Amino acid sequence: MRIGRIVAAVVATAALAGLGLSGAATATAATHGAPSSVTPSECKQGGGMADLADNVCKGGTHDGEAVD
């Protein structure tokens, strides 16, 4: 009887922990999906070059991001 309660508690704890981890992964994925924009200075600091004709950063860590 006691072993059954322990097993049930372990299973319930694992299930709740799994839900918490999957919720955190979903929140993280949602924040990475939105495109961002950078200033020409931020583009240059990231190793890229701001193409003001197309309003996009080319190269570096901000490659492909919109330039304000």
C-alpha positions in Angstrom: 0.0 0.0 0.0 2.8 2.4 0.9 4.7 1.6 -2.2 1.7 2.4 -4.4 1.4 5.8 -2.9 5.1 6.5 -3.4 4.9 5.4 -7.0 1.8 7.5 -7.6 3.6 10.5 -6.0 6.7 10.0 -8.2 4.6 9.7 -11.4 2.6 12.8 -10.5 5.7 14.8 -9.8 7.3 13.7 -13.1 4.2 14.6 -15.0 4.0 18.1 -13.5 7.7 18.7 -14.1 7.3 17.6 -17.7 4.4 20.1 -18.2 6.6 22.9 -16.8 9.5 22.1 -19.1 7.3 22.0 -22.2 5.7 25.3 -21.3 9.1 26.9 -20.9 10.1 25.6 -24.3 7.0 26.9 -25.9 7.5 30.4 -24.5 11.2 30.4 -25.6 10.2 29.3 -29.1 7.6 32.1 -29.3 10.1 34.8 -28.5 12.5 33.7 -31.2 9.9 33.8 -34.0 9.4 37.6 -34.1 11.7 39.5 -36.5 13.5 42.4 -34.9 15.0 45.6 -36.2 18.3 47.3 -35.4 19.8 50.7 -35.8 22.6 51.2 -38.3 25.0 51.6 -35.4 23.9 48.2 -33.9 24.3 46.6 -37.3 27.9 47.9 -37.6 28.8 46.9 -34.0 27.6 43.4 -34.9 30.0 43.2 -37.8 27.6 44.0 -40.5 26.8 46.8 -42.9 23.6 48.7 -43.0 22.1 48.8 -46.5 19.9 51.9 -46.3 18.6 51.4 -49.8 16.9 48.1 -48.8 16.7 48.9 -45.1 18.4 45.7 -44.1 21.6 44.7 -42.2 23.9 42.7 -44.3 26.4 40.4 -42.6 27.4 40.1 -39.0 25.3 38.9 -36.2 22.2 40.9 -37.3 22.3 39.7 -40.9 18.9 40.0 -42.6 17.3 42.1 -39.9 15.5 45.3 -40.7 17.3 48.6 -40.1 15.4 51.5 -38.6 
